[in-house]
Structure formats: C-alpha cells, structure tokens
Amino acid sequence: MSGELQAAQAARLRAEEQRWLAQSADRLREAVARSRARRETSTGTNR
C-alpha cells in the first residue's frame, strides 16, 4: 500500500517536474529570441 502511494507520488512529482522544465525551456527560448532580435536591430548584423 505504501509502495503504491510512493509510486503515485513519484509519478506526480515527475509530471510536475516535466511541466516546469518545459515552461522554463519555453521562457528561455523566448528570452533568447528577444535578445537576439534586439541585438540584430541595434547592430545591423545578421549573425
């Protein structure tokens, strides 16, 4: 019984962790895209 409870808890934790990681990755990509666009417009280079 406690083993099943632990397994369910672990699965829920993993799901939350995956969701958090996905959100973090999305925010990181958006920030990088914003800074890259800002750098390109300010310098005029396409690197």
C-alpha positions in Angstrom: 0.0 0.0 0.0 2.7 2.5 0.9 4.7 1.4 -2.1 1.8 2.2 -4.4 1.4 5.5 -2.7 5.1 6.3 -3.1 4.9 5.3 -6.8 1.9 7.6 -7.4 3.6 10.4 -5.6 6.8 9.9 -7.6 4.9 9.9 -10.9 3.1 13.1 -9.9 6.4 14.7 -9.0 7.9 13.7 -12.3 4.9 15.1 -14.2 5.2 18.4 -12.4 9.0 18.5 -13.0 8.5 17.8 -16.7 5.9 20.6 -16.9 8.2 23.0 -15.0 11.1 22.1 -17.3 9.1 22.7 -20.4 7.9 26.1 -19.2 11.4 27.0 -18.3 12.7 26.0 -21.7 9.9 28.0 -23.4 10.8 31.1 -21.4 14.5 30.7 -22.1 13.8 30.4 -25.8 11.6 33.5 -25.8 14.2 35.4 -23.9 17.0 34.3 -26.3 14.8 35.2 -29.3 14.1 38.6 -27.9 17.7 39.4 -27.1 18.8 38.1 -30.5 16.3 40.3 -32.3 17.3 43.3 -30.2 20.9 42.7 -31.0 20.3 42.3 -34.7 18.3 45.5 -34.9 20.8 47.5 -32.9 24.0 46.4 -34.8 22.5 45.6 -38.2 24.3 42.3 -38.5 22.6 39.0 -39.3 24.8 36.8 -37.2 
